[in-house]
Amino acid sequence: MSLRITIATAGRVLRQLLRDPRTLVLMLAVPPILLALLWGMYFDNEAIFDQIGAPLLGLFPLITMFLVTSIAMLRERTSGTLERLLSLPTAKLDLLLGYAIAFGVLAVVQIAITSLIAFGPLGLDSERSVVIVAAVALGNALLGVAFGLFVSAFARTEFQAVQFMPAFVMPQLLLSGLFVPRDQMASVLEWASYAMPMTYAYEALDQVVSPGSLGTEFVVSITVTVGATLLALVLGAATLQRRTA
């Protein structure tokens, strides 16, 4: 591995993203807009907004980062850029970490903007510090980046990449416990939820905003989320090929 190549890759990807204003709008504006819509839906019930608003503070960025990352990485694969880079004496993990860092920088900006709006004008309240909530939300966004880098290997067109949203992300979102507590689901669905990383990403955020001290369950949720992120990056590196299919 080479730190110089990793940083150079991250810089190149960031410059490409900055030249794409539509992508920047999707990444930076959509999550706070969705939270604002949620605030309007529960305008007369602040308790419900506080209960579900903070978890969605992390889940919305996870979803948008997954979508943008998978499409951007697919373009690199299909345009031949990735193949040319891999023809050089460059480690696969250098390239993948470069992409992850680039999208991670944008994820930091995304979470910062969303948190400022959510805890400012929207009046979102939390049991913990805003910094802790934002840090956990950032971890969720990075999980979305890793997922996007990984699943891009299984798509051949941008339309196929978008299709991974309902096929890969939505089942995890539905079974995460956001809509129905997992212990109230059918047994087979409850057990399936334990194998889905987004379950732990959601639970980490939910535990952060809930009363009481953070205990073992929180540590487990964070550990699984981080582990799933690293595993997705490793699997993504394994899918990088010297020749584009």
Secondary structure, DSSP 8 states (H G I E B T S, - for coil): --HHHHHHHHHHHHHHHHT-HHHHHHHHHHHHHHHHHHHHHTTT-HHHHHHHHHHHHHHHHHHHHHHHHHHHHHHHHHTSHHHHHHTSS--HHHHHHHHHHHHHHHHHHHHHHHHHHHHTTT----SS-HHHHHHHHHHHHHHHHHHHHHHGGG-SSHHHHHHHIIIIIHHHHHTTTSSS-GGGS-HHHHHHHTT-HHHHHHHHHHHHHSSS---HHHHHHHHHHHHHHHHHHHHHHHH--SS--
